[in-house]
Amino acid sequence: MNAYLPALAGGLLIGLSAATLLLVNGRIAGISGLVAGLAQPGERRLSDLAFLLGLVLGPPLFAAMAGHWPLMRIEASWPVLAVAGLLVGFGTRLGSGCTSGHGVCGLARLSPRSLVAVLVFLATGMLTVALMRAAP
Amino acid sequence: MSGAARPLAALAAGLLFGLGLALSGMLDPARVRGFLDIGGAWDPSLVFVLGGAVSVSALGYALSRRLARPALAETFDLPTSRRIDGPLVLGAALFGVGWGLSGFCPGPAVAALSTGAAPALVFVAAMLVGMAAHALRPR
């Protein structure tokens, strides 16, 4: 259980972030939507950019507090990362959200659309990892 | 000054999000793939992350329903569509494949840009191309 305490604490912070953005600015903390929205001019763009800036500054803040950078083990080759990025970018726009918008925010709102999206991306994610494991 | 309040609140919320991702271990694609790897040495961390995040987010949402408006905005900007349609399912399916291939989803990948990890940059650049492709797709 102790091993999962940071995971739970980090999750609580992510939830606090989503609740803050909603209660203060009335905005959903969906990262793919916020990123894609930067392409559209509007009064929200500055705030959305500020949120993403904060997101990027989170890991250095963690490093300053913890005394070490968060662990990152990236196994995928660059071509695989590029294909994955294309799929994630196109898929999250087509499906209107990702792990944060559908997962953290949508499930909290008991949105049926988000529940379906989460079940589908969990299923294809697990299937993809299983197929890669089975491949010689 | 009131013009700066909303971006500052967003900046603070973004910092909380990035800090939470770093603390939770979700910046580590190998760990995320470990969660998706139900046939292997399954790592349940993501259940704790999502459980913690959804519970606090749900409290915030419940509170928002009792408020007339957000503290610094005129309205709550919430999705209204309830249709479960082809684009939703296909989009989520494609996203899941990319997530499984790399262990990256948009939040951790964007946050990881500050770590200087070149693979995160490759992923985010490709993700932006994928988003642009969606915006420019023929209809």
Contacts between the chains, C-beta under 8 A, distances in Angstrom:
chain1	res1	chain2	res2	distance
A	4	B	44	7.0
A	4	B	45	6.1
A	4	B	48	4.6
A	6	B	23	5.4
A	6	B	24	6.2
A	6	B	25	6.3
A	7	B	24	4.9
A	7	B	25	5.9
A	7	B	26	7.9
A	7	B	45	4.3
A	7	B	46	7.5
A	7	B	48	4.0
A	7	B	49	4.9
A	7	B	52	7.6
A	8	B	24	8.0
A	8	B	48	4.4
A	8	B	49	7.3
A	8	B	51	7.2
A	8	B	52	4.7
A	9	B	23	5.9
A	9	B	24	7.4
A	9	B	52	7.2
A	10	B	19	7.8
A	10	B	20	4.4
A	10	B	21	6.6
A	10	B	22	7.3
A	10	B	23	3.7
A	10	B	24	2.5
A	10	B	25	7.0
A	10	B	26	6.9
A	10	B	49	5.9
A	10	B	52	7.3
A	11	B	20	6.8
A	11	B	24	5.8
A	11	B	48	6.0
A	11	B	49	3.9
A	11	B	50	6.4
A	11	B	51	6.3
A	11	B	52	2.7
A	11	B	53	4.2
A	11	B	56	8.0
A	12	B	20	7.4
A	12	B	52	4.3
A	12	B	53	7.2
A	12	B	55	7.8
A	12	B	56	5.5
A	13	B	16	5.3
A	13	B	17	7.5
A	13	B	19	5.7
A	13	B	20	3.1
A	13	B	23	6.5
A	13	B	24	7.8
A	14	B	16	7.4
A	14	B	17	5.7
A	14	B	20	3.8
A	14	B	21	6.7
A	14	B	24	7.2
A	14	B	49	7.0
A	14	B	52	7.3
A	14	B	53	4.1
A	14	B	56	7.9
A	14	B	57	7.9
A	15	B	20	8.0
A	15	B	52	6.0
A	15	B	53	4.1
A	15	B	54	6.7
A	15	B	55	6.3
A	15	B	56	2.7
A	15	B	57	4.4
A	15	B	58	7.9
A	15	B	59	7.8
A	15	B	60	7.4
A	16	B	16	5.5
A	16	B	20	7.6
A	16	B	56	5.3
A	17	B	13	4.7
A	17	B	14	7.2
A	17	B	16	3.8
A	17	B	17	3.9
A	17	B	20	6.4
A	18	B	13	7.8
A	18	B	17	7.7
A	18	B	53	6.9
A	18	B	56	7.4
A	18	B	57	4.2
A	18	B	60	6.4
A	19	B	56	5.7
A	19	B	57	5.6
A	19	B	59	6.4
A	19	B	60	2.5
A	19	B	61	7.5
A	19	B	63	7.5
A	20	B	9	7.0
A	20	B	12	7.0
A	20	B	13	4.5
A	20	B	16	6.7
A	20	B	60	7.4
A	21	B	9	7.6
A	21	B	10	6.6
A	21	B	13	4.3
A	22	B	57	7.9
A	22	B	60	5.3
A	22	B	61	6.6
A	22	B	64	5.5
A	22	B	70	7.0
A	22	B	76	6.9
A	23	B	60	5.6
A	23	B	63	6.3
A	23	B	64	5.8
A	23	B	67	7.2
A	23	B	70	5.9
A	23	B	71	6.3
A	24	B	6	7.8
A	24	B	9	4.4
A	24	B	13	7.4
A	24	B	70	5.8
A	24	B	71	4.7
A	24	B	72	5.3
A	24	B	73	7.7
A	25	B	6	5.6
A	25	B	9	5.7
A	25	B	10	5.9
A	25	B	13	7.7
A	25	B	70	5.9
A	25	B	71	8.0
A	25	B	72	5.7
A	25	B	73	5.2
A	26	B	69	7.1
A	26	B	70	3.6
A	26	B	72	8.0
A	26	B	73	3.9
A	26	B	74	7.6
A	26	B	75	5.8
A	26	B	76	4.4
A	26	B	77	5.1
A	27	B	10	7.5
A	27	B	73	7.5
A	27	B	77	5.6
A	28	B	77	6.9
A	28	B	78	6.6
A	28	B	79	7.0
A	29	B	13	6.9
A	29	B	17	6.5
A	29	B	57	8.0
A	31	B	105	7.9
A	31	B	106	4.2
A	31	B	107	4.2
A	31	B	110	6.2
A	32	B	106	4.4
A	32	B	131	7.6
A	35	B	106	6.3
A	35	B	110	6.7
A	35	B	127	7.7
A	35	B	128	7.5
A	35	B	131	6.9
A	36	B	131	4.8
A	36	B	135	7.4
A	39	B	131	7.8
A	39	B	132	7.8
A	39	B	135	6.8
A	44	B	77	7.9
A	46	B	6	7.8
A	46	B	7	5.1
A	47	B	6	4.8
A	47	B	7	4.9
A	47	B	9	7.7
A	47	B	10	4.2
A	48	B	10	6.9
A	49	B	7	7.7
A	50	B	7	3.9
A	50	B	8	7.1
A	50	B	10	4.2
A	50	B	11	4.3
A	50	B	14	6.7
A	51	B	10	4.0
A	51	B	11	6.8
A	51	B	13	5.9
A	51	B	14	3.9
A	51	B	17	7.6
A	52	B	14	6.2
A	52	B	110	6.3
A	53	B	11	6.2
A	53	B	14	6.3
A	54	B	10	7.0
A	54	B	11	4.4
A	54	B	12	6.6
A	54	B	13	6.6
A	54	B	14	2.3
A	54	B	15	4.0
A	54	B	16	7.6
A	54	B	17	7.0
A	54	B	18	6.2
A	55	B	14	4.3
A	55	B	15	7.6
A	55	B	17	5.3
A	55	B	18	4.4
A	55	B	21	7.9
A	55	B	107	6.9
A	55	B	110	5.7
A	55	B	111	5.1
A	56	B	14	7.9
A	56	B	18	6.6
A	56	B	110	6.4
A	56	B	111	6.1
A	56	B	113	5.4
A	56	B	114	4.8
A	57	B	14	7.5
A	57	B	15	5.9
A	57	B	18	6.2
A	57	B	114	6.5
A	58	B	14	7.2
A	58	B	15	5.6
A	58	B	16	7.7
A	58	B	17	6.4
A	58	B	18	1.5
A	58	B	19	4.5
A	58	B	20	7.4
A	58	B	21	6.3
A	58	B	22	5.7
A	58	B	111	5.5
A	58	B	114	7.8
A	59	B	18	6.0
A	59	B	21	7.6
A	59	B	22	4.7
A	59	B	27	6.4
A	59	B	111	5.6
A	59	B	112	6.9
A	59	B	114	5.2
A	59	B	115	5.5
A	60	B	114	5.4
A	61	B	15	6.2
A	61	B	18	7.1
A	61	B	19	5.6
A	61	B	22	7.9
A	62	B	18	7.6
A	62	B	19	5.5
A	62	B	22	3.6
A	62	B	23	6.2
A	63	B	22	7.8
A	69	B	115	6.1
A	70	B	22	4.2
A	70	B	23	7.7
A	70	B	25	7.2
A	70	B	27	4.7
A	70	B	28	7.0
A	70	B	115	7.5
A	71	B	25	6.8
A	71	B	27	7.5
A	71	B	28	4.8
A	71	B	31	7.6
A	72	B	27	5.5
A	72	B	28	5.3
A	72	B	29	7.1
A	72	B	112	6.5
A	72	B	115	6.2
A	72	B	117	5.8
A	72	B	120	7.9
A	73	B	28	5.6
A	73	B	29	6.6
A	73	B	30	3.7
A	73	B	31	7.5
A	74	B	29	5.2
A	74	B	30	7.5
A	74	B	102	7.9
A	74	B	103	7.4
A	74	B	117	6.6
A	74	B	119	4.5
A	74	B	120	7.5
A	75	B	29	6.9
A	75	B	30	5.9
A	75	B	33	7.3
A	75	B	103	7.4
A	76	B	29	7.2
A	76	B	101	6.3
A	76	B	102	4.8
A	76	B	103	7.1
A	76	B	119	7.1
A	78	B	119	6.7
A	78	B	122	5.3
A	80	B	101	5.6
A	80	B	102	6.7
A	81	B	102	5.5
A	81	B	104	7.6
A	81	B	119	5.4
A	81	B	122	4.8
A	81	B	123	4.7
A	81	B	126	6.9
A	82	B	122	5.9
A	82	B	123	7.6
A	82	B	126	4.4
A	83	B	98	7.4
A	83	B	101	6.6
A	83	B	126	7.5
A	84	B	97	7.9
A	84	B	98	4.1
A	84	B	99	7.5
A	84	B	101	4.0
A	84	B	102	3.6
A	84	B	104	6.6
A	84	B	123	6.4
A	84	B	126	7.3
A	85	B	98	6.8
A	85	B	102	7.3
A	85	B	104	7.6
A	85	B	109	7.7
A	85	B	122	7.0
A	85	B	123	4.3
A	85	B	124	6.8
A	85	B	125	6.9
A	85	B	126	2.7
A	85	B	127	4.2
A	85	B	129	7.4
A	85	B	130	6.3
A	86	B	98	7.3
A	86	B	126	5.0
A	86	B	127	7.4
A	86	B	129	6.1
A	86	B	130	4.2
A	86	B	133	7.4
A	87	B	94	4.9
A	87	B	95	6.7
A	87	B	97	5.4
A	87	B	98	3.2
A	87	B	101	7.3
A	87	B	130	6.7
A	88	B	94	8.0
A	88	B	95	5.5
A	88	B	98	3.8
A	88	B	99	6.4
A	88	B	102	7.6
A	88	B	104	7.0
A	88	B	105	6.7
A	88	B	106	6.5
A	88	B	109	7.8
A	88	B	123	7.7
A	88	B	127	5.2
A	88	B	130	6.5
A	89	B	126	6.7
A	89	B	127	3.8
A	89	B	128	6.3
A	89	B	129	6.4
A	89	B	130	2.4
A	89	B	131	4.2
A	89	B	132	7.8
A	89	B	133	7.3
A	89	B	134	7.2
A	90	B	91	7.7
A	90	B	94	6.2
A	90	B	130	3.9
A	90	B	131	7.0
A	90	B	133	5.5
A	90	B	134	4.9
A	91	B	90	7.8
A	91	B	91	4.8
A	91	B	92	6.8
A	91	B	93	7.2
A	91	B	94	3.2
A	91	B	95	3.4
A	91	B	96	7.6
A	91	B	97	7.6
A	91	B	98	6.3
A	91	B	130	7.4
A	92	B	91	6.8
A	92	B	95	5.1
A	92	B	106	6.2
A	92	B	131	7.5
A	93	B	91	6.9
A	93	B	130	7.5
A	93	B	131	5.3
A	93	B	134	3.8
A	93	B	135	7.1
A	94	B	87	5.1
A	94	B	88	8.0
A	94	B	90	6.1
A	94	B	91	3.1
A	94	B	94	6.8
A	94	B	134	5.9
A	95	B	87	6.7
A	95	B	88	5.3
A	95	B	89	7.5
A	95	B	90	7.1
A	95	B	91	2.4
A	95	B	92	4.1
A	95	B	93	7.9
A	95	B	94	7.5
A	95	B	95	5.9
A	96	B	79	7.1
A	96	B	81	7.7
A	96	B	87	7.8
A	96	B	88	6.5
A	96	B	91	6.8
A	98	B	95	6.2
A	98	B	105	5.3
A	98	B	106	4.8
A	98	B	107	7.2
A	99	B	99	7.6
A	99	B	105	4.4
A	99	B	106	7.5
A	99	B	107	6.5
A	100	B	17	7.9
A	100	B	105	7.8
A	100	B	106	7.2
A	100	B	107	5.0
A	102	B	92	7.3
A	103	B	50	6.0
A	103	B	53	7.7
A	103	B	54	7.5
A	104	B	50	7.1
A	104	B	53	4.5
A	104	B	54	6.1
A	104	B	57	5.3
A	105	B	57	5.9
A	105	B	61	7.9
A	106	B	79	7.9
A	107	B	50	7.7
A	107	B	54	4.9
A	107	B	57	8.0
A	107	B	58	7.9
A	108	B	54	5.1
A	108	B	55	7.9
A	108	B	57	3.7
A	108	B	58	3.9
A	108	B	60	7.4
A	108	B	61	5.0
A	109	B	58	7.8
A	109	B	61	5.3
A	109	B	78	7.3
A	111	B	79	7.2
A	111	B	82	7.7
A	112	B	82	6.4
A	112	B	84	6.4
A	113	B	79	7.6
A	113	B	81	6.5
A	113	B	82	6.4
A	113	B	83	7.1
A	113	B	84	5.8
A	113	B	88	5.9
A	116	B	84	5.2
A	116	B	88	6.5
A	116	B	89	6.8
A	116	B	92	7.4
A	117	B	88	5.9
A	117	B	89	7.8
A	117	B	91	7.7
A	117	B	92	4.1
A	118	B	92	7.7
A	120	B	89	5.6
A	120	B	92	3.9
A	120	B	93	5.3
A	120	B	96	6.4
A	121	B	92	4.5
A	121	B	93	7.1
A	121	B	95	5.1
A	121	B	96	3.5
A	121	B	99	6.3
A	122	B	36	7.7
A	122	B	96	6.7
A	123	B	93	7.9
A	123	B	96	6.7
A	124	B	92	7.6
A	124	B	93	4.7
A	124	B	94	7.7
A	124	B	95	7.9
A	124	B	96	3.2
A	124	B	97	5.2
A	124	B	100	6.8
A	125	B	36	4.7
A	125	B	96	4.1
A	125	B	97	7.3
A	125	B	99	4.6
A	125	B	100	4.0
A	126	B	36	4.9
A	126	B	37	7.7
A	126	B	38	5.5
A	126	B	100	6.9
A	127	B	96	7.8
A	127	B	100	7.2
A	128	B	36	7.5
A	128	B	96	6.9
A	128	B	97	5.0
A	128	B	99	7.7
A	128	B	100	2.9
A	128	B	101	5.9
A	129	B	33	5.7
A	129	B	36	4.3
A	129	B	37	4.9
A	129	B	100	4.7
A	130	B	37	7.5
A	130	B	38	7.4
A	130	B	39	5.3
A	132	B	100	7.4
A	132	B	101	7.4
A	133	B	37	6.8
A	133	B	39	6.2
A	133	B	40	6.3
